[in-house]
Amino acid sequence: METPPNPPVFAVNEKPEHKKKSTLGCVSFAFAAISYGLIILLIILLALNKWDLATYAAGSFVAVPILLICSLIAFILGIIGVFKKNEKKGLAILGIIPFSFSILLVVFFIISLRTGNPRYLPWKDDFTDERWLTRTEQNYAITISDGVLRIRVTIPSQDVWSTLISEDDFSNIHLEVTANRIKTSMSTEMGIKCYVQDLGDSYSVKITSLGDYAIFQDFYKRQDVILTNNGEWSNSGLIKRNADSYRIGMDCGNNAITLYVDGIKIDTVYDATYKGGGVSLVVGSDSDTKETEVTFDDFEMEKLK
C-alpha cells in the first residue's frame, strides 16, 4: 500500500506587527506641524505681496519666536526619539528643517526691519515709499514721486511741512536732507523740524539761498519764536548763495539745537522745552512769489554721537 505523499506545505509570511507611533513621536510631529504651518503662512503673505503683514507677524514677536520654539522642540524630541525610542531618523529631520528656516527668517526680518523702519537708527529714506504725510489742497500740495518728496505752495507767506509717519518719539538725533530748488525765489525758506509735538509745536531750522538762516521754536497757537540773533534772521557767509541745492542738517539733543549746511556747522541754540517728538520737512514761501516748489531727497536720521 502506497504511502500518500505529504500534504504540501505553504509558507505563510506573518504580518509584521504595526509599530505604533510613540507619544514622543506624536508630540514632536505636532510641534513640527505648527512650524510648517507658520512657514506656509509667511510664504503665502509674501507671495500675495502682503509685506507689511509678513513683517508685522515677524517683527511683532509673534510668528518667528513661535516658529523658533516649536521647531526647536520638534527637533529635540526627534533626536531623543531616534536615540532612545528607536524612532525613524526622519522624525529629527522633520524638526531641523523648520528650525533652520526660522533662523534664516530671523536674520532676514531683522535686516529688513532695521533698514526699512525709522525706529531703528541709523535710518535712510530715498522717498521710494510713502513714509511721509502727503496731502493736496487748494493752496499747496505735498506729494512723493520719482524718488523725492515735493512741496508746492501757491500762496505767499505760507509754511507747509510733511511729517514722517511714525508712532515713535525721536530724541537725541542728527537729521540731514537735500533740499532742491525747483521754483523758488532767493527768499524761499527750506528746512527741517524736530521734536514735533501732537499739535505741531516743534523746533525748526530754516535757510534761504541768500545765505540767511534762523533756528525757531514753533508754536501751534501763537507766533513762532526765533531763537538765534536776538529774535532776528541772520546771514552767514558759510552758506553758499543761490545754489541749486543745499544739504541741510540738524542736531536735536542735550538741550541744544544745531544747524548745519553742506556739512558746515552754522549755529547752535539752547532750549529744554521739548525732549522728543516727530520729524518734518518744511518749505516757506516768501511774500512776493506766487508759486514755490522744493523737493527733498536722501533723508538720513541717526543718533547723536
NULUM-815395 format. One line per 2 residues: number of its first residue (from 0); their letters; for each residue x, y, z of N, C-alpha, C. Coordinates in steps of 0.2 Angstrom, whole numbers, m for minus. Each point is the difference from the previous one (the first is absolute). Layout:
<atoms>
NUM	A	X,Y,Z,X,Y,Z,X,Y,Z ~ ...
</atoms>
This chain:
<atoms>
0	ME	4,m6,0,m4,6,0,4,6,0 ~ m1,4,m5,4,6,m1,m1,5,6
2	TP	5,3,2,m1,6,5,m1,6,m3 ~ m6,3,2,m2,6,m4,5,6,1
4	PN	1,3,m5,6,6,1,m3,5,5 ~ 6,3,3,m2,5,5,m3,6,m3
6	PP	m5,2,4,m4,6,m3,5,6,m1 ~ m1,4,m5,4,5,m1,0,5,6
8	VF	6,3,1,1,4,5,0,7,m3 ~ m4,5,2,0,7,m2,3,4,5
10	AV	5,4,m3,4,5,4,m5,6,1 ~ m1,1,6,m4,6,2,4,5,3
12	NE	0,6,m3,4,6,2,m5,3,6 ~ 3,0,6,m4,4,5,0,7,m1
14	KP	m5,3,1,m1,7,m1,3,4,6 ~ 5,4,m2,4,3,6,m5,4,4
16	EH	2,1,6,m5,3,5,1,8,m2 ~ m5,3,0,1,8,m2,2,3,7
18	KK	6,4,m2,3,3,6,m4,7,1 ~ m3,1,5,m3,6,2,5,5,1
20	KS	m2,7,m2,4,5,1,0,2,7 ~ 5,1,3,1,2,7,m3,6,2
22	TL	m2,2,6,m2,6,2,5,6,m1 ~ 6,m2,0,6,5,m1,0,2,m7
24	GC	m1,m5,m5,m1,1,m7,m6,4,m2 ~ m5,m1,3,m6,4,m1,0,7,2
26	VS	3,1,6,2,7,2,4,4,m5 ~ 6,m4,m1,5,3,m5,m4,2,m7
28	FA	m4,m5,m2,m3,2,m6,m5,6,0 ~ m3,0,6,m5,6,1,4,7,0
30	FA	5,0,3,4,6,0,3,2,m7 ~ 2,m5,m3,3,1,m7,m6,2,m5
32	AI	m6,m3,1,m6,2,m4,m1,8,1 ~ 0,2,6,m1,7,2,5,4,m4
34	SY	6,m2,1,6,4,m4,m1,0,m7 ~ m2,m5,m3,m1,0,m7,m6,4,m2
36	GL	m5,0,4,m6,5,m1,2,7,0 ~ 4,2,5,2,7,0,5,2,m6
38	II	4,m5,m2,4,1,m6,m4,1,m6 ~ m5,m4,m1,m5,1,m6,m4,6,1
40	LL	m2,2,6,m3,7,0,4,6,m2 ~ 6,0,2,5,5,m1,1,0,m8
42	II	1,m6,m3,1,0,m7,m6,2,m4 ~ m6,m1,2,m6,2,m3,m1,8,0
44	LL	2,3,6,m1,7,1,5,3,m5 ~ 6,m2,0,5,3,m5,m2,m1,m7
46	AL	m2,m6,m2,m2,m2,m7,m6,5,m2 ~ m4,2,5,m6,4,m1,2,8,0
48	NK	7,1,1,2,7,1,m2,3,6 ~ m2,m4,5,m2,3,6,6,1,5
50	WD	5,4,m2,6,1,3,m1,3,7 ~ m4,5,1,m1,3,6,m3,m5,5
52	LA	m5,m5,m2,m2,m5,5,5,m5,1 ~ 4,m2,m4,6,m5,1,5,3,5
54	TY	2,6,m1,5,3,4,m3,2,7 ~ m7,1,0,m3,1,7,m1,m6,4
56	AA	m1,m6,m4,m1,m6,3,7,m2,3 ~ 5,2,m3,7,m2,2,3,5,5
58	GS	m1,6,m2,3,6,4,m4,1,7 ~ m6,m2,0,m4,1,6,1,m6,5
60	FV	5,m4,m1,2,m5,5,m6,m5,0 ~ m3,m2,m5,m5,m5,0,2,m6,m4
62	AV	1,0,m6,1,m5,m5,6,m4,1 ~ 6,4,0,6,m2,0,2,m4,6
64	PI	m1,4,6,2,m4,6,m4,m6,1 ~ m7,0,m2,m4,m7,1,3,m5,m5
66	LL	2,2,m6,4,m4,m4,6,m3,2 ~ 4,4,3,6,m2,3,m1,m5,6
68	IC	m4,1,4,m1,m4,6,m3,m7,m2 ~ m5,1,m5,m4,m7,m2,5,m4,m4
70	SL	4,3,m4,4,m4,m4,6,m3,4 ~ 2,4,5,6,m2,4,m3,m6,4
72	IA	m6,0,3,m3,m5,4,0,m6,m4 ~ m3,1,m6,m1,m6,m5,7,m3,m1
74	FI	5,4,m1,7,m3,m2,2,m4,6 ~ 0,3,6,3,m3,6,m4,m7,2
76	LG	m6,0,m1,m4,m6,2,1,m5,m6 ~ 1,2,m6,2,m4,m5,7,m4,1
78	II	5,4,2,6,m3,2,0,m5,6 ~ m4,2,5,m1,m5,6,m4,m6,m3
80	GV	m5,1,m4,m3,m6,m3,4,m5,m4 ~ 5,3,m4,4,m4,m4,5,m4,5
82	FK	3,3,5,5,m3,4,m3,m4,5 ~ m6,1,3,m2,m3,6,m7,m4,m2
84	KN	m3,2,m5,m7,m4,m1,0,m3,m7 ~ 6,0,m3,1,m4,m6,m5,3,m5
86	EK	m1,6,0,m5,3,m5,4,1,m7 ~ m3,1,m5,3,1,m7,4,7,1
88	KG	6,0,m4,4,6,0,m4,6,m4 ~ m5,m2,m4,m3,6,m3,m4,4,5
90	LA	m1,m2,6,m4,3,5,5,6,3 ~ 6,m1,0,5,6,2,0,5,m6
92	IL	1,m3,m6,0,5,m6,m6,4,0 ~ m6,m3,2,m6,4,m1,0,6,4
94	GI	4,0,6,1,6,4,5,5,m2 ~ 6,m3,m3,6,4,m1,m2,4,m6
96	IP	m4,m2,m5,m1,4,m6,m4,7,2 ~ m5,0,3,m3,6,2,4,4,5
98	FS	4,m3,4,4,4,5,6,4,m4 ~ 3,m4,m5,5,4,m4,m4,6,m4
100	FS	m6,m2,m3,m3,5,m3,m2,6,4 ~ m2,m1,6,m2,5,5,6,5,2
102	IL	6,m3,0,6,4,1,2,4,m5 ~ m1,m2,m7,0,4,m5,m5,6,0
104	LV	m6,m2,2,m5,5,0,2,6,5 ~ 2,m2,6,2,5,5,5,5,m3
106	VF	6,m3,m3,5,4,m3,m3,5,m5 ~ m4,m3,m5,m3,3,m5,m5,6,2
108	FI	m4,m1,5,m5,5,2,4,5,5 ~ 5,m2,3,3,5,4,4,5,m4
110	IS	3,m2,m6,3,4,m5,m5,5,m3 ~ m6,m3,m2,m5,3,m3,m3,6,4
112	LR	m2,m2,6,m3,5,5,5,5,2 ~ 7,m1,0,4,5,2,2,5,m6
114	TG	m1,m3,m6,2,5,m6,m7,3,m2 ~ m6,m3,2,m6,3,m3,m4,4,5
116	NP	2,0,7,m4,3,5,4,5,3 ~ m3,7,1,4,5,3,1,m1,7
118	RY	m3,m5,3,1,m1,7,7,m3,2 ~ 3,m3,m5,7,m2,0,5,4,m3
120	LP	4,4,4,4,5,m3,7,m3,0 ~ 5,2,m5,m2,5,m5,m5,m2,m5
122	WK	m4,4,m3,m5,m1,m5,1,5,m6 ~ m1,m3,m6,0,4,m6,m6,m1,m4
124	DD	m2,6,m3,m6,m1,m4,1,4,m7 ~ m1,m4,m5,1,3,m7,m7,2,m3
126	FT	m5,0,4,m7,2,m2,m3,m4,m6 ~ 2,m7,1,m3,m5,m5,m7,m2,3
128	DE	m1,0,6,m6,m2,4,m3,6,3 ~ m7,0,1,m3,6,3,0,m1,8
130	RW	6,2,2,1,0,8,m2,7,3 ~ m1,4,m5,m1,7,3,m8,2,m2
132	LT	m2,5,4,m7,2,m1,m1,4,m7 ~ m4,m2,m4,m2,4,m6,m7,2,0
134	RT	m1,6,m4,m6,3,0,0,5,m6 ~ m6,1,m3,m1,5,m5,m6,4,2
136	EQ	1,7,0,m5,5,2,0,5,m5 ~ m4,5,0,m1,5,m5,7,4,0
138	NY	3,1,5,6,5,0,6,m4,1 ~ 0,m6,1,7,m4,0,m1,m7,m1
140	AI	5,m3,m2,0,m8,m1,7,m3,2 ~ m1,m5,4,6,m4,2,m1,m7,m3
142	TI	5,m2,m4,m1,m6,m4,7,m4,1 ~ 0,m6,m2,6,m4,0,0,m4,m7
144	SD	5,1,m4,0,m3,m6,8,1,m3 ~ 1,m5,m4,7,0,m3,6,1,5
146	GV	m1,m3,5,5,0,5,1,6,4 ~ m5,5,0,1,6,4,m6,2,3
148	LR	0,3,6,m6,3,3,0,7,m3 ~ m6,2,m2,m1,7,m4,m5,4,4
150	IR	2,6,2,m5,5,3,m1,6,m5 ~ m6,1,m1,m2,5,m5,m5,5,3
152	VT	2,6,1,m4,5,3,m2,6,m5 ~ m7,1,0,m2,5,m5,m3,6,3
154	IP	2,2,6,m2,6,3,6,3,4 ~ 1,6,1,6,3,3,m1,m1,7
156	SQ	6,1,3,1,0,8,m4,m6,3 ~ 2,m6,m2,m3,m6,2,5,m5,2
158	DV	0,m3,6,4,m6,1,m4,m6,m1 ~ 3,m5,m3,m3,m7,m1,5,m5,1
160	WS	m2,m5,4,5,m5,2,m4,m7,0 ~ 5,m5,m1,m2,m7,0,3,m4,5
162	TL	m4,m4,4,3,m3,6,1,m7,m1 ~ 6,m3,2,1,m7,0,m5,m4,3
164	IS	m3,m5,m3,m5,m4,3,3,m5,5 ~ m1,1,6,3,m5,5,m3,1,7
166	ED	m1,m5,4,m3,1,6,5,1,6 ~ 6,0,m2,6,1,4,2,8,1
168	DF	2,1,6,3,7,2,7,m1,m1 ~ 3,4,m4,8,0,m1,3,5,4
170	SN	6,m2,4,3,5,4,8,m1,m1 ~ 4,5,1,7,0,m1,2,m3,m7
172	IH	m2,4,m5,1,m2,m7,3,5,m4 ~ 3,m3,m5,3,5,m6,m4,m2,m6
174	LE	m2,6,m3,m4,m1,m6,3,3,m6 ~ 0,m3,m6,2,4,m6,m4,m2,m6
176	VT	m1,5,m4,m4,m1,m6,3,5,m6 ~ m1,m2,m6,2,5,m6,m6,3,m2
178	AN	0,7,0,m6,4,m2,2,3,m7 ~ m4,m2,m5,1,2,m7,m4,6,m2
180	RI	2,6,m2,m4,5,m3,m3,m1,m7 ~ m6,m1,0,m3,m1,m7,m3,7,m2
182	KT	m5,3,4,m3,6,m2,1,4,7 ~ 5,4,0,0,4,7,3,7,m2
184	SM	m1,4,5,4,7,0,6,m1,4 ~ 4,5,1,6,0,4,m3,0,8
186	ST	m6,2,1,m2,0,7,m4,m6,2 ~ m1,m5,m4,m4,m6,1,4,m3,6
188	EM	m4,m2,5,3,m4,6,m1,m7,m1 ~ 6,m3,2,0,m8,0,3,m2,6
190	GI	m3,m6,3,3,m2,6,m3,m7,3 ~ 2,m1,6,m2,m6,4,m3,2,6
192	KC	m5,m4,3,m3,1,6,2,m7,4 ~ 1,1,7,1,m6,4,m4,1,6
194	YV	m1,m5,4,m4,0,6,m7,3,m1 ~ m3,m2,m6,m6,2,m1,m5,m3,5
196	QD	m4,4,3,m5,m2,5,m7,m2,m4 ~ m5,m2,4,m6,m3,m3,m4,6,m3
198	LG	0,6,3,m3,6,m3,4,4,m5 ~ 6,m2,m1,5,4,m5,5,4,3
200	DS	0,1,7,6,3,3,6,m3,m2 ~ 6,3,m1,6,m3,m2,6,5,1
202	YS	6,m3,m2,6,4,m2,1,m1,m7 ~ 2,6,m4,2,m1,m7,6,4,m2
204	VK	3,m2,m5,6,4,m3,m2,2,m7 ~ 1,6,m2,m2,2,m7,6,4,m3
206	IT	1,m1,m6,5,4,m4,m3,3,m6 ~ 3,5,m3,m2,3,m7,6,0,m4
208	SL	m1,0,m7,6,1,m4,3,6,0 ~ m2,5,4,4,6,1,5,m1,5
210	GD	0,m6,3,5,m1,6,m3,2,7 ~ m6,1,0,m4,2,6,m2,m7,4
212	YA	0,0,6,m2,m5,4,m3,2,7 ~ m4,m5,3,m3,1,6,m2,m7,3
214	IF	1,0,7,m2,m6,4,m7,2,4 ~ m5,m3,m1,m6,2,3,m3,m5,5
216	QD	m4,3,5,m4,m4,4,m7,1,m3 ~ m3,m5,m3,m7,1,m3,m6,m2,5
218	FY	m5,4,m1,m6,m1,4,m6,0,m5 ~ m5,m4,3,m6,m1,m4,m5,5,1
220	KR	0,3,6,m5,5,1,2,7,1 ~ 7,1,m1,2,7,0,6,1,m4
222	QD	3,6,m1,5,1,m4,7,m4,2 ~ 3,m2,m6,6,m4,1,6,5,3
224	VI	4,m3,4,6,4,3,6,m1,m3 ~ 4,5,m3,7,m2,m2,5,0,6
226	LT	3,m5,0,5,m1,6,7,3,m1 ~ 1,1,m7,7,3,m2,0,7,0
228	NN	6,4,1,1,7,m2,m5,4,3 ~ m2,m1,6,m4,4,4,m7,1,m4
230	GE	m2,m6,m2,m7,0,m3,0,2,m8 ~ 5,1,m3,0,2,m7,4,m5,m4
232	WS	m2,0,m7,4,m4,m4,7,2,m1 ~ 5,m4,m1,7,1,m1,2,m1,m7
234	NS	6,2,m2,3,m1,m6,7,m3,1 ~ 1,m6,m3,7,m3,1,3,m1,m7
236	GL	7,2,0,4,m1,m6,2,m7,m1 ~ m2,m4,5,1,m8,m1,m5,m3,m4
238	IK	m5,3,m1,m6,m2,m5,1,2,m7 ~ 1,m4,m4,1,2,m7,m6,3,m3
240	RN	1,6,m3,m6,4,m3,m2,m3,m7 ~ m7,m1,0,m3,m1,m7,2,m7,m2
242	AD	1,m5,4,2,m7,m2,m7,m3,m2 ~ 1,m5,m5,m6,m4,m2,m3,m5,5
244	SY	5,m2,5,m2,m4,5,4,1,6 ~ m3,m2,6,4,1,6,m1,m7,4
246	RI	5,m2,4,0,m5,4,m1,3,7 ~ m6,m1,3,m2,3,6,0,m5,6
248	GM	4,2,5,0,m5,6,m2,3,6 ~ m2,m4,5,m3,2,6,2,m4,6
250	DC	3,2,5,0,m4,7,m5,2,4 ~ m3,m5,4,m5,1,5,2,m4,6
252	GN	2,3,5,2,m4,6,4,3,5 ~ 0,m2,6,4,3,5,m2,7,1
254	NA	m6,2,m1,m3,6,1,3,5,m5 ~ 2,m2,m5,3,4,m5,m3,m1,m7
256	IT	0,5,m4,m2,m1,m7,5,4,m5 ~ 3,m4,m4,5,2,m5,m1,m1,m7
258	LY	1,5,m4,m1,1,m7,7,m2,m4 ~ m1,m4,m5,6,m1,m4,m2,1,m8
260	VD	4,3,m4,m1,0,m7,6,m2,m4 ~ m2,m5,m4,6,m3,m4,5,m3,4
262	GI	m1,m2,6,4,m3,5,4,5,4 ~ m2,6,0,4,5,4,m5,2,5
264	KI	3,1,6,m4,2,6,m1,7,0 ~ m7,2,0,m2,8,m1,m1,3,7
266	DT	m4,m3,4,m2,3,6,m3,m5,5 ~ 0,1,7,m3,m4,5,m4,4,5
268	VY	m6,m2,2,m3,3,5,m2,m5,5 ~ m2,3,6,m1,m5,6,m7,1,2
270	DA	m4,m5,1,m7,0,3,m2,m7,2 ~ m4,0,5,m1,m7,3,m8,m1,0
272	TY	m4,4,m4,m7,m1,0,m2,m7,m2 ~ 2,m2,m5,m2,m7,m3,6,m5,1
274	KG	m2,m6,2,5,m5,1,0,m6,m6 ~ m5,1,m4,m1,m5,m5,m6,1,m4
276	GG	0,m3,m6,m6,1,m4,1,m3,m7 ~ m4,3,m5,0,m2,m7,5,4,m4
278	VS	0,m2,m7,5,3,m4,m4,3,m6 ~ 1,6,m3,m3,2,m6,5,4,m4
280	LV	m2,1,m7,3,4,m4,m4,6,m2 ~ 3,6,m1,m4,6,0,2,4,m6
282	VG	m5,3,m3,1,6,m5,m4,6,2 ~ 3,6,m1,m3,6,1,0,4,m6
284	SD	m6,2,m3,0,5,m5,1,7,2 ~ 3,4,m4,1,7,2,m6,4,m2
286	SD	1,7,2,m6,4,m1,m2,2,m7 ~ 4,m1,m5,m1,2,m7,m1,m5,m5
288	TK	2,m6,2,0,m6,m5,m7,m3,0 ~ m2,m1,m6,m7,m3,m1,1,m8,0
290	ET	5,m2,m2,1,m8,0,7,m2,2 ~ 0,m4,5,6,m3,3,0,m7,0
292	EV	6,m3,m2,1,m7,0,7,m2,2 ~ 0,m5,4,6,m3,3,m1,m7,0
294	TF	6,m4,m1,0,m7,1,5,m2,5 ~ m1,m5,3,4,m3,5,2,m7,m2
296	DD	7,m1,2,2,m7,m2,6,m2,5 ~ 1,m7,0,6,m3,4,m1,3,7
298	FE	m5,m2,3,m1,1,7,4,m5,5 ~ 3,3,5,3,m5,5,m1,3,7
300	ME	m1,m5,4,m1,1,7,5,m5,4 ~ 3,3,5,5,m5,4,0,3,7
302	KL	2,m4,5,1,2,7,6,5,0 ~ m1,5,5,6,4,1,6,m4,3
304	K	6,2,m2,6,m4,2,2,3,7
</atoms>
